[in-house]
């Protein structure tokens, strides 16, 4: 029974660690996508006046 309790504790810790990693990945991807969106908007703003001439 003690072995089972130890395994359950390990699984909980692993799942918590995976949850933290996923949260970190989400933050990283959100920052990355925000940067990409900003670059695209800057490029569109630069191109737009040229396209209307």
C-alpha positions in Angstrom: 0.0 0.0 0.0 2.9 2.4 0.8 4.3 1.8 -2.7 1.0 2.7 -4.3 0.8 5.9 -2.2 4.4 6.8 -3.4 3.5 6.1 -7.0 0.4 8.3 -6.7 2.5 11.1 -5.2 5.0 10.8 -8.0 2.3 11.0 -10.7 0.7 14.0 -9.0 4.1 15.8 -9.0 4.7 14.8 -12.6 1.3 16.1 -13.7 1.9 19.4 -11.7 5.3 19.8 -13.4 3.7 19.2 -16.9 1.0 21.7 -16.1 3.7 24.3 -15.2 5.6 23.5 -18.4 2.5 23.9 -20.5 1.7 27.2 -18.8 5.2 28.4 -19.5 4.9 27.3 -23.2 1.6 29.1 -23.5 3.1 32.4 -22.1 6.1 32.0 -24.5 4.0 31.3 -27.5 1.7 34.2 -26.6 4.7 36.6 -26.4 6.1 35.2 -29.7 2.7 35.6 -31.5 2.3 39.1 -30.1 5.7 40.0 -31.5 4.9 38.5 -34.9 1.5 40.3 -35.0 3.3 43.6 -34.3 5.8 43.0 -37.1 3.1 42.1 -39.5 1.1 45.2 -38.6 4.2 47.4 -39.0 4.8 45.9 -42.5 1.2 46.4 -43.5 1.2 50.0 -42.3 4.4 50.5 -44.4 3.0 48.9 -47.5 -0.5 50.4 -47.3 0.4 54.0 -48.4 2.4 52.5 -51.3 -0.6 50.4 -52.4 -3.0 53.4 -52.5 -0.7 55.4 -54.9 
